[in-house]
Amino acid sequence: MEWKKEIKVLIWMAVIFAFAFFMPLQSERFTEAIMAMFDLTKWYAQEHVILCLLPAFFIAGVISVFVSQGAVMKYFGAKAKKWLAYTVASVSGTILAVCSCTILPLFSSIHKRGAGLGPAIAFLYSGPAINILAIILTARILGFEMGVARVIGAVVFAVVIGSAMALIYRKEEKAKRLEQMNFPDIPEKRPMWKTSFHFFTLVLILVFANWGSPESTDTSSTWYYIWAYKWYITGFFSLFLVYSLIFILKIKWHWVLLAVLVTAVSALLSNVFIENAKLAPLVPVLTGIVALSIITLKDKDDDNREWAISTWGFAKQILPLLAIGVVTAGFLLGSTHDDTAIAGIIPGEWIASLVGGNSVFSNFFASIVGAFMYFATLTEVPILQGLMASGMGKGPALALLLAGPSLSLPNMLVIRGVMGTQKTLVYVILVVIMATISGLIFGAI
């Protein structure tokens, strides 16, 4: 069917030509949407990729290589006790503190290791939804009531949506359960505490490297204190990583110390030559990531090399899809971060005017917008603050909070690549329906 392939190529060529031919460059909204697209992409690259995604890929690699399939199935597998699987999965976000895109490599990893669909989906939803930092910020800025509603809604969502997915695809889960019944107990290569130490060291580095600046200027607050010293705290936990690399993974100590030295020198040089305080830390972080990749690839241990290879595999699978999603989201919905607000092709006023009150439509619309719009960690709170100031009802605000951080257009594209179109569509529909119902209930209270 070679001619079908050629027709597809011709159609794409025609579409691209037509877009270029009729491009409305004279339209101010169109040019602003283009600027929003590039602004969001640039901000995402500077703020999110190096500090969030790259460390998350390494964490996913740890799950994929160092955590045995037996250990994953013990807590998340199709034959695991449901109360244990859903409990662990539904509160995972309090530990991981990640966003809808950072959770993807972790979800992909446990899914590939044999986790049951229900617990895996609960993990996928809860990771970004009950991010402990976001919960604290929500309660502080949007009110204690909203913070509590977000916590309760997120935990209930994770369990209900995961259970619903397991029920809908129960035949597949039954087949997986029967297959796992014969799965042999493979002894761990190293004690579980060592793997856990290595895993949580990376998680803590991820959490503190991405600790957001406080809204309050109160320098005596704990939040401000941690933010002010976050790189010292991150450096402290990096020493634990050095210990783990040498004494747990058994990588040659002189290679590890050389990597530390190179990273430290890059940190000193970046402070001298890079004036932007936000960009300066990216240099040592990226240097450390490259150094870690090199020393693990050069190591003779098969697992250590496989860790680096697995990390690259997750990056190769996820980054291109995220890039497409971020560019599309920026063009359609605009770029809102820090003090920047650039409108997309869809006017922001339309969105604000459609989510006032507490009608079924306003909650449903807020859920849809939240599901497709990209929210990096914590950014949903100031965005909602602005929308609520413009007249957004508290019900639709909660609906957007419950749908937004756990879903996004980039997130959907990657999930589709992991578990297929049909399951992704069902998952998105369940999230939107649950968010709409939750918003209606909260708005009526």
C-alpha positions in Angstrom: 0.0 0.0 0.0 2.8 2.4 -0.9 0.4 4.8 -2.6 -1.5 5.3 0.7 1.8 6.4 2.3 2.5 8.8 -0.5 -1.1 10.3 -0.2 -0.4 10.9 3.5 2.8 12.7 2.6 1.0 14.8 0.0 -1.8 15.7 2.5 0.7 16.9 5.1 2.6 18.9 2.5 -0.7 20.5 1.4 -1.7 21.3 5.0 1.7 22.9 5.8 1.6 24.9 2.6 -1.9 26.1 3.2 -1.0 27.2 6.7 2.1 29.1 5.5 0.0 30.7 2.6 -2.8 31.9 4.8 -0.9 32.6 7.9 -2.6 35.7 9.5 0.5 37.6 10.5 -1.4 40.8 10.4 -3.6 39.6 13.3 -2.3 40.8 16.7 -3.8 37.8 18.5 -2.1 35.4 16.2 1.3 37.0 16.6 0.8 37.2 20.4 -0.1 33.5 20.4 3.1 32.7 18.6 5.0 34.7 21.2 3.1 32.8 23.9 4.1 29.5 22.3 7.8 30.4 22.3 7.7 32.0 25.7 6.2 28.9 27.3 8.6 26.7 25.5 11.6 28.8 26.7 10.3 29.0 30.2 9.7 25.3 30.3 13.2 24.5 29.0 14.8 26.8 31.6 12.7 26.1 34.6 11.5 22.5 34.2 13.5 20.2 32.0 16.9 20.3 33.7 15.7 20.5 37.3 12.6 18.4 37.1 12.5 16.0 34.2 16.1 14.9 33.9 16.3 13.9 37.6 12.9 12.2 37.2 14.3 10.1 34.4 17.1 8.9 36.6 14.5 8.1 39.4 12.5 6.1 36.8 15.6 4.3 35.8 16.2 3.3 39.4 12.7 1.8 39.5 13.2 0.1 36.1 16.6 -1.4 36.9 17.3 -1.6 40.7 13.7 -2.3 41.9 12.9 -5.9 41.1 9.7 -6.9 39.3 8.8 -8.9 42.3 9.1 -5.8 44.6 6.9 -3.7 42.3 4.3 -6.5 42.1 4.4 -6.9 45.9 2.9 -3.4 46.3 1.3 -2.6 42.9 0.9 -5.9 41.1 -2.4 -7.4 40.0 -2.2 -10.0 42.8 -1.2 -7.5 45.5 -3.6 -6.7 48.3 -5.9 -4.0 47.0 -5.9 -1.9 50.2 -2.1 -1.9 50.3 -1.7 -1.1 46.5 -4.2 1.7 46.5 -3.0 3.2 49.8 0.6 3.3 48.7 -0.4 4.7 45.2 -2.9 7.3 46.4 -0.5 9.0 48.9 2.6 8.8 46.7 2.4 12.4 45.7 3.1 13.6 49.2 6.6 12.1 48.8 7.3 12.7 45.2 6.2 16.3 44.8 6.1 16.2 41.0 3.9 17.6 38.2 1.8 16.0 35.5 4.9 15.6 33.2 7.5 14.6 35.8 5.3 11.7 37.0 5.3 10.2 33.5 8.6 8.4 33.5 7.8 7.0 37.0 4.4 5.8 35.9 5.9 4.3 32.7 8.5 2.5 34.8 6.1 0.8 37.3 3.6 0.0 34.4 6.4 -1.8 32.5 7.4 -3.7 35.6 4.0 -5.3 35.9 2.0 -3.0 38.2 -1.8 -3.6 38.1 -3.6 -1.1 36.0 -5.7 0.3 38.9 -2.8 1.0 41.3 -0.7 2.3 38.4 -3.4 4.8 37.4 -3.9 5.8 41.1 -0.1 6.5 41.2 -0.3 8.4 37.9 -3.1 10.6 39.3 -1.9 11.1 42.9 1.7 12.0 42.1 0.9 15.6 40.9 -2.5 15.9 42.6 -1.3 15.8 46.2 2.1 17.3 45.8 2.7 18.4 49.4 4.2 21.8 48.4 1.2 22.6 46.2 -1.2 21.6 49.0 0.5 24.0 51.4 0.5 26.8 48.8 -3.1 26.2 48.0 -4.2 26.4 51.6 -2.1 29.6 52.2 -3.2 31.5 49.0 -6.6 30.1 48.1 -7.8 29.4 51.7 -7.6 26.5 54.2 -11.0 25.2 53.0 -9.7 24.9 49.4 -6.5 23.2 50.6 -8.4 20.5 52.6 -10.9 20.0 49.7 -7.9 19.4 47.3 -6.3 16.8 49.6 -9.6 14.9 50.2 -10.6 15.1 46.5 -7.2 14.0 45.2 -7.0 10.9 47.5 -10.5 9.9 46.7 -10.0 10.5 43.0 -6.9 8.3 42.9 -8.7 5.4 44.5 -12.0 5.8 42.6 -10.4 6.4 39.1 -7.9 3.6 39.6 -10.6 1.2 40.7 -12.8 2.2 37.8 -10.0 1.6 35.3 -9.3 -1.8 36.9 -13.1 -2.7 36.7 -13.5 -1.5 33.1 -10.4 -3.6 32.0 -11.0 -6.4 34.4 -10.5 -9.1 31.8 -7.0 -7.8 31.0 -6.3 -7.5 34.7 -7.5 -11.1 35.3 -5.2 -12.4 32.6 -2.3 -10.4 34.1 -3.1 -11.8 37.6 -3.1 -15.3 36.3 0.2 -14.7 34.5 1.7 -13.2 37.7 0.6 -16.2 39.8 3.4 -18.2 38.2 6.0 -15.4 38.6 8.9 -16.9 40.5 10.3 -15.2 43.6 13.6 -13.7 42.5 16.0 -12.8 45.3 17.0 -9.2 45.5 20.6 -8.4 44.3 21.0 -6.1 47.3 19.0 -5.4 50.5 15.9 -3.4 49.9 17.0 -0.7 52.3 20.0 0.1 50.1 17.8 0.5 47.0 15.4 2.6 49.0 18.3 4.8 50.3 19.4 5.4 46.7 15.9 6.0 45.5 14.8 8.5 48.2 18.2 10.3 48.0 17.3 11.1 44.4 13.8 12.0 45.3 15.0 14.5 48.0 17.4 16.1 45.6 14.5 16.5 43.1 12.2 18.0 45.8 14.6 20.6 47.2 16.1 21.6 43.9 12.6 22.5 42.8 11.5 24.1 46.0 9.5 27.2 45.0 9.9 30.7 46.2 7.4 31.7 48.9 4.6 34.2 48.2 5.2 35.8 51.6 8.1 38.0 52.3 8.3 36.9 55.9 11.9 35.9 56.3 11.2 34.1 59.5 8.9 31.5 57.9 10.1 27.9 57.4 9.1 28.0 53.8 11.3 31.0 53.1 14.1 29.6 55.1 14.1 26.3 53.1 13.9 28.3 49.8 16.7 30.6 50.8 19.0 27.6 51.6 17.6 25.1 49.1 20.8 24.7 47.2 22.8 24.0 50.4 20.2 21.4 51.3 20.3 19.9 47.8 24.1 19.8 48.1 23.8 18.1 51.5 21.7 15.3 50.0 24.1 15.1 47.0 26.7 13.9 49.5 24.3 11.0 50.3 24.2 10.3 46.6 28.0 10.2 46.5 27.9 7.7 49.4 25.3 5.6 47.5 27.3 5.6 44.3 30.5 4.4 46.0 29.3 2.1 48.7 25.9 0.8 47.3 26.4 0.8 43.6 30.1 0.1 44.0 31.3 2.6 41.3 35.0 3.3 41.5 35.5 6.0 44.1 38.0 8.0 42.1 35.5 8.3 39.2 32.8 9.5 41.6 35.1 12.1 43.2 36.2 13.3 39.8 32.5 13.8 38.9 32.0 15.7 42.2 35.1 17.9 41.5 33.9 18.8 38.0 30.4 19.6 39.2 31.8 21.8 42.0 34.1 23.7 39.6 31.1 24.3 37.2 29.1 25.7 40.2 31.9 28.1 41.0 32.3 29.2 37.4 28.6 29.7 36.9 28.3 31.9 39.9 31.1 34.1 38.5 30.1 34.3 34.8 26.3 33.9 34.9 24.5 36.9 36.3 21.0 35.5 36.2 20.5 33.9 39.6 17.8 31.5 38.2 20.0 30.2 35.4 23.3 29.9 37.3 22.3 26.7 39.2 21.3 24.9 35.9 25.0 24.7 34.9 26.2 22.5 37.9 23.0 20.5 37.8 23.4 19.7 34.1 27.1 19.0 34.7 26.3 16.7 37.5 23.7 14.8 35.4 26.2 14.4 32.5 29.0 13.3 34.9 26.6 10.8 36.5 25.7 9.4 33.1 29.3 9.0 32.1 30.5 7.2 35.3 27.5 4.8 35.2 28.0 4.0 31.5 31.7 3.4 32.0 31.2 1.2 35.0 31.7 -2.6 34.6 28.5 -3.5 36.5 25.7 -4.3 34.1 23.0 -2.8 36.3 24.8 0.5 36.6 25.2 0.7 32.8 21.6 -0.4 32.4 20.5 2.5 34.7 22.0 5.1 32.4 20.6 3.3 29.3 17.1 3.0 30.9 17.2 6.7 31.8 18.1 7.6 28.2 15.2 5.4 27.0 12.7 7.3 29.1 14.1 10.6 27.9 13.9 9.6 24.3 10.3 8.3 24.7 8.9 11.3 26.6 10.8 14.5 25.7 9.7 14.7 22.1 6.0 14.3 23.0 6.3 16.8 25.8 7.8 19.3 23.4 4.9 19.0 21.0 2.4 19.3 23.8 4.0 22.3 25.4 4.2 24.2 22.0 0.6 23.4 21.3 -0.6 24.4 24.8 1.3 27.7 24.6 -0.2 28.6 21.2 -3.8 27.7 22.2 -4.0 28.7 25.8 -1.1 31.2 26.2 1.8 31.5 28.6 1.2 32.4 32.2 4.1 32.1 34.7 5.9 34.4 37.2 4.9 37.9 36.2 4.4 37.0 32.6 0.9 36.7 31.0 0.8 36.3 27.2 -2.6 35.3 25.7 -3.0 32.4 23.4 -5.2 32.1 20.3 -8.1 31.4 22.7 -8.9 34.6 24.6 -8.3 34.3 28.4 -11.4 36.4 29.0 -13.6 33.7 27.4 -12.3 31.2 29.9 -12.8 33.5 32.9 -16.3 34.4 31.8 -17.3 30.8 31.3 -16.4 29.5 34.8 -18.3 31.9 37.0 -20.9 30.6 39.4 -21.5 26.9 40.1 -23.4 25.5 37.2 -22.8 22.1 35.7 -21.4 23.8 32.6 -19.0 26.0 34.5 -17.6 23.1 36.4 -17.4 20.9 33.3 -15.7 23.6 31.3 -13.2 24.2 34.1 -12.4 20.5 34.2 -11.9 20.4 30.4 -9.6 23.5 30.4 -7.7 22.1 33.4 -7.3 18.7 31.7 -5.8 20.2 28.5 -3.8 23.1 30.0 -0.3 22.6 31.1 0.5 23.4 34.8 4.1 23.1 36.0 4.4 22.3 39.7 2.7 25.1 41.8 1.8 27.3 38.9 -1.9 26.3 39.1 -2.2 28.3 42.3 -1.4 31.8 41.1 -3.3 31.2 37.9 -6.4 30.2 39.9 -5.8 33.2 42.1 -6.1 35.5 39.1 -9.1 33.6 37.7 -11.0 33.7 41.0 -10.2 37.4 41.3 -11.9 37.8 37.8 -15.1 36.0 39.1 -14.3 32.3 38.9 -16.5 30.3 41.3 -15.0 28.2 44.0 -16.6 25.0 42.6 -15.0 25.4 39.1 -11.8 26.4 40.9 -11.6 23.1 42.7 -12.6 21.3 39.5 -9.7 22.9 37.7 -7.4 22.1 40.6 -8.3 18.4 40.6 -8.2 18.0 36.8 -5.3 20.4 35.9 -2.2 19.3 37.8 -2.7 15.6 37.0 -3.5 16.1 33.3 -2.3 18.2 30.4 -2.0 17.9 26.7 1.7 16.8 26.9 0.8 14.4 29.6 -2.0 12.8 27.5 0.3 12.3 24.5 2.8 10.4 26.6 0.2 8.3 28.4 -1.2 7.3 25.1 2.2 6.0 24.1 2.4 3.9 27.3 -1.0 2.3 27.5 -2.8 3.1 24.3 -5.5 5.4 23.0 -8.5 3.8 24.4 -7.3 3.5 28.0 -6.0 7.1 27.8 -9.4 8.4 26.6 -11.2 6.5 29.4 -8.8 7.9 32.0 -9.2 11.5 30.8 -13.0 11.1 30.8 -13.0 9.7 34.3 -10.9 12.6 35.6 -13.1 15.2 33.9 -16.3 13.6 35.2 -15.0 13.3 38.8 -13.6 16.8 38.7 -17.0 18.2 37.6 -18.9 16.3 40.3 -16.4 17.4 43.0 -16.7 21.0 41.9 -20.5 21.0 42.0 -20.5 19.5 45.5 -17.8 21.9 46.8 -19.5 24.9 45.2 -22.8 24.0 46.9 -21.3 23.7 50.4 
